[in-house]
């Protein structure tokens, strides 16, 4: 009889679902109990996930069936607006189940733990309902947090994501023909991640998102106005000190490239540039939207919830420069 914790995934067909399957399959203390996908029901997981071993098949599970599976944890990798009924079914049948929701449905709910561990792990108090931050929101918060107490106005964030961030359902934002040789702006005010970050950091944040032709990875360029002039060495030292003990965050002198973060589990922050006068700073952050922006962060949160080392089964430790 296995003593591993069991985990189910709902929405396993998507890009993030595939990354979660890979991470859980490598975890010494977790095993997949089920993977739910309407489109892939009946097909073997090993036929879709390279390196996956075993006879586990995708299932098309109702909300009640998910709640009745008895898994120790359920990860919801669904589009926004799809989690509420599922959570209600789990609440009714198995309230002690750990639920990690990757959508935005509970990021504004004070009863759910908001799991950006590098900034919020000290607030974790054993909650079994965990809201995973957005991918853009993760990049913005990590880029801004070290200077929160020194800001003179709203941070302005110019974000560019690979088209995997638009999911697998066809749309203009993941149409490779429309994206070829193109940069596609969208939701230019009041974006959900703008509200999410403003709520979490408790300062107004301005966010302008775009989609680019590459598949995965986010570049976040952040413009920060400071109350007092700073020197560039002071800025770099502040970021290095803030993230000195964070194995998934790497501080660079030069601006990070999205091509170098794709497929990696950490975050790179750099390109620190001060305008003349020292009161305007530009900083760049990159991360993989499917990993640290979703699946890797979910794994950190699962590890916290079960009392494992937070970085168990996360295969990369980029270290600190």
C-alpha positions as a printed Julia matrix, in Angstrom:
321×3 Matrix{Float64}:
   0.0    0.0     0.0
   1.55   3.29   -1.08
   1.99   5.97    1.58
   2.32   8.7    -1.01
  -0.09  11.61   -1.13
  -2.48  11.34   -4.07
  -3.16  14.2    -6.48
  -5.79  14.65   -9.16
  -5.69  17.16  -11.99
  -8.77  18.66  -13.63
  -8.04  20.32  -16.95
  -5.15  18.0   -17.72
  -5.31  18.47  -21.49
  -3.9   22.01  -21.39
  -0.27  23.11  -21.54
  -0.09  23.64  -17.78
  -1.77  20.28  -17.12
   0.98  18.54  -19.05
   3.67  20.31  -17.0
   1.9   19.34  -13.77
   1.76  15.69  -14.81
   5.52  15.7   -15.43
   6.28  17.35  -12.09
   4.04  15.05  -10.05
   5.39  11.96  -11.83
   8.88  12.9   -10.61
   7.85  13.64   -7.02
   9.0   11.04   -4.48
   6.02  11.62   -2.18
   3.17  12.21   -4.65
   1.32  10.05   -7.13
  -1.36  10.84   -9.67
  -4.77   9.6    -8.62
  -6.58  10.79  -11.74
  -6.33  13.21  -14.65
  -9.6   14.61  -15.96
 -10.0   15.8   -19.52
 -13.17  15.69  -21.57
 -11.32  15.72  -24.91
  -8.79  13.0   -24.03
 -11.05  10.69  -22.0
 -10.05   7.03  -22.39
  -6.61   7.75  -23.82
  -3.44   6.79  -21.97
  -1.49   9.6   -20.37
   1.74   8.0   -21.6
   0.57   8.52  -25.2
   0.57  12.28  -24.65
   3.28  12.94  -22.04
   6.77  11.91  -23.06
   8.51   9.88  -20.37
   5.36   9.18  -18.37
   5.24   5.55  -17.27
   2.12   3.62  -16.34
  -1.37   2.74  -17.51
  -3.16   5.8   -16.13
  -5.81   7.09  -18.55
  -7.54  10.42  -18.86
 -11.13  10.44  -17.56
 -14.1   12.69  -18.19
 -15.21  13.24  -14.59
 -18.26  15.09  -13.34
 -17.88  17.55  -10.46
 -19.32  14.98   -8.06
 -16.96  12.27   -9.34
 -13.96  14.55   -8.75
 -15.13  15.18   -5.2
 -15.71  11.48   -4.64
 -12.3   10.31   -5.85
 -10.8   10.77   -2.39
  -7.54  12.34   -3.57
  -5.44  14.15   -0.98
  -5.16  17.12   -3.35
  -6.87  18.35   -6.48
  -5.31  20.85   -8.86
  -7.73  22.83  -11.01
  -6.11  23.85  -14.3
  -9.24  25.28  -15.87
 -10.16  28.54  -17.62
 -11.4   31.4   -15.47
 -14.97  30.98  -14.27
 -14.95  27.17  -14.21
 -13.73  26.44  -10.67
 -16.66  27.46   -8.46
 -18.96  24.48   -9.05
 -16.06  22.04   -8.74
 -14.91  23.58   -5.48
 -18.48  23.38   -4.16
 -18.58  19.65   -4.97
 -15.25  19.08   -3.21
 -16.38  21.15   -0.22
 -19.5   19.0     0.06
 -17.86  15.59   -0.33
 -14.23  15.95    0.79
 -13.61  19.26    2.57
 -10.18  18.15    3.84
  -8.88  17.85    0.28
  -6.17  20.37   -0.6
  -7.35  22.37   -3.6
  -4.92  24.41   -5.69
  -6.76  26.59   -8.22
  -4.73  27.96  -11.13
  -7.5   30.22  -12.43
  -8.32  33.72  -11.2
 -11.55  32.57   -9.55
 -10.29  32.76   -5.95
  -7.4   35.23   -6.14
  -9.65  37.93   -4.66
 -11.13  35.7    -1.95
  -9.69  36.45    1.49
 -10.58  32.95    2.67
  -8.11  31.4     0.23
  -4.33  31.49    0.69
  -2.7   33.4    -2.16
   0.32  31.27   -2.95
   3.27  33.25   -4.28
   5.68  31.57   -1.84
   8.6   33.97   -2.2
   6.33  36.77   -0.98
   3.56  35.03    0.98
   4.86  31.77    2.5
   5.17  33.4     5.92
   1.4   33.98    5.83
   0.58  30.33    5.11
  -1.36  28.92    8.05
  -2.29  25.46    6.84
  -5.09  26.51    4.52
  -6.44  23.75    2.27
  -7.71  26.19   -0.33
  -4.85  27.73   -2.29
  -5.09  30.23   -5.14
  -2.15  30.12   -7.53
  -1.12  33.61   -8.76
  -1.3   34.56  -12.42
   1.81  34.25  -14.56
   2.01  37.95  -15.41
   1.14  38.78  -11.8
   4.02  36.66  -10.5
   6.52  38.48  -12.7
   5.17  41.9   -11.75
   5.14  41.28   -8.02
   8.63  39.82   -7.87
   9.99  42.72   -9.94
   8.32  45.38   -7.77
   8.4   43.94   -4.23
  11.95  44.93   -3.18
  11.14  48.6    -3.81
   7.59  48.71   -2.45
   8.37  51.12    0.37
  10.26  53.52   -1.92
   7.73  54.1    -4.7
   6.59  57.59   -5.66
   3.77  56.48   -7.96
   2.12  53.53   -9.67
   4.51  51.01  -11.27
   4.0   50.79  -15.03
   4.37  47.27  -16.37
   4.79  46.34  -20.04
   4.27  42.58  -20.37
   4.88  40.29  -23.33
   3.86  36.62  -23.2
   4.3   33.66  -25.46
   1.04  32.42  -26.94
   0.83  29.36  -24.7
  -0.52  31.79  -22.1
  -3.71  32.01  -24.17
  -4.42  28.32  -23.57
  -5.46  25.65  -26.07
  -8.92  26.92  -27.04
  -8.54  28.67  -30.42
  -8.39  32.47  -30.31
  -6.56  35.33  -31.99
  -4.03  35.27  -29.14
  -2.85  31.72  -29.92
  -3.32  31.83  -33.69
   0.21  31.42  -35.01
  -0.73  32.84  -38.42
  -2.01  36.07  -36.89
   0.98  36.28  -34.54
   3.65  35.75  -37.18
   5.84  38.89  -37.38
   3.42  40.54  -34.98
   3.04  41.8   -31.42
  -0.6   41.73  -30.3
  -1.75  44.2   -27.59
  -4.93  43.39  -25.67
  -6.89  44.27  -22.49
  -4.93  47.5   -22.17
  -6.69  48.77  -19.03
  -8.23  47.04  -16.02
  -6.67  43.68  -16.86
  -7.37  41.03  -14.22
  -3.67  40.79  -13.37
  -3.52  44.56  -12.93
  -6.24  44.28  -10.27
  -4.62  41.18   -8.77
  -1.22  42.82   -8.3
  -2.71  46.08   -7.04
  -4.63  44.1    -4.41
  -1.66  42.02   -3.3
   0.95  44.81   -3.2
  -1.56  47.37   -1.92
  -0.41  49.98   -4.42
  -2.02  50.89   -7.75
  -0.27  49.13  -10.62
  -0.64  49.85  -14.35
  -0.29  46.87  -16.69
  -0.2   46.67  -20.5
  -0.17  43.07  -21.84
   0.89  41.78  -25.27
   1.19  38.41  -26.97
   4.22  37.56  -29.12
   4.92  34.78  -31.65
   7.05  32.65  -29.3
   5.38  29.72  -27.54
   6.34  30.15  -23.89
   7.88  32.69  -21.54
   7.08  36.18  -20.23
   9.11  39.37  -20.39
   7.98  42.01  -17.91
   9.54  45.47  -18.19
   8.64  47.61  -15.18
   9.02  51.39  -14.86
   9.33  52.56  -11.24
   9.33  56.12   -9.94
  11.19  56.43   -6.63
  10.68  58.81   -3.71
  14.43  59.35   -3.29
  17.26  59.14   -5.8
  19.23  55.88   -5.71
  22.49  54.64   -7.16
  22.5   51.57   -9.38
  24.71  49.61   -6.99
  22.21  50.29   -4.2
  19.38  48.97   -6.37
  21.2   45.75   -7.28
  22.18  45.19   -3.66
  18.58  45.67   -2.54
  17.32  43.0    -4.96
  20.14  40.58   -4.15
  19.51  40.95   -0.43
  15.72  40.54   -0.82
  16.06  37.3    -2.8
  19.34  35.97   -1.4
  17.7   32.84    0.05
  15.34  32.18   -2.86
  16.68  29.34   -5.02
  14.29  30.01   -7.89
  15.14  33.71   -8.28
  18.28  34.83  -10.03
  19.42  38.46  -10.05
  21.4   39.57  -13.11
  23.21  42.75  -14.02
  22.08  42.59  -17.65
  18.49  42.4   -18.85
  17.27  38.78  -18.94
  16.14  37.18  -22.21
  12.92  35.23  -22.49
  14.64  32.67  -24.75
  16.91  31.78  -21.83
  14.1   31.19  -19.33
  11.83  29.05  -21.52
  11.64  25.54  -20.07
  13.23  26.61  -16.8
  11.59  26.76  -13.4
  12.93  30.01  -12.0
  12.74  33.76  -12.47
  15.45  36.09  -13.73
  15.42  39.77  -12.76
  17.9   42.31  -14.08
  18.57  45.09  -16.54
  18.48  47.64  -13.72
  18.71  51.07  -15.36
  18.35  54.47  -13.69
  17.33  57.57  -15.6
  19.32  60.78  -15.02
  18.56  62.06  -11.53
  18.25  58.55  -10.05
  14.51  58.66   -9.34
  13.27  56.58  -12.27
  14.23  52.91  -12.44
  13.53  50.33  -15.13
  13.81  46.63  -14.24
  13.13  43.52  -16.35
  11.85  40.14  -15.15
  11.42  36.93  -17.14
   9.81  33.61  -16.29
   8.23  30.65  -18.03
   4.47  31.22  -17.88
   3.75  27.46  -17.81
   6.29  26.72  -15.05
   7.01  29.36  -12.41
   3.96  31.17  -13.75
   1.76  28.12  -13.16
   2.87  24.49  -12.64
   6.11  25.06  -10.7
   4.36  27.48   -8.37
   1.54  24.97   -7.87
   4.15  22.39   -6.9
   5.69  24.81   -4.39
   2.24  25.33   -2.91
   1.47  21.6    -2.77
   4.78  20.96   -1.03
   3.98  23.65    1.54
   0.5   22.25    2.12
   1.8   18.71    2.73
   4.82  19.76    4.82
   7.43  18.67    2.27
  10.46  20.72    1.37
   9.07  23.48   -0.83
  11.35  22.67   -3.76
  10.89  18.89   -3.83
  10.58  17.62   -7.44
  11.39  21.02   -8.94
  14.34  19.96  -11.07
  16.15  23.25  -11.41
  17.94  25.36   -8.84
  19.3   28.33  -10.78
  21.13  29.72   -7.77
  21.97  33.32   -7.07
  24.39  35.43   -9.04
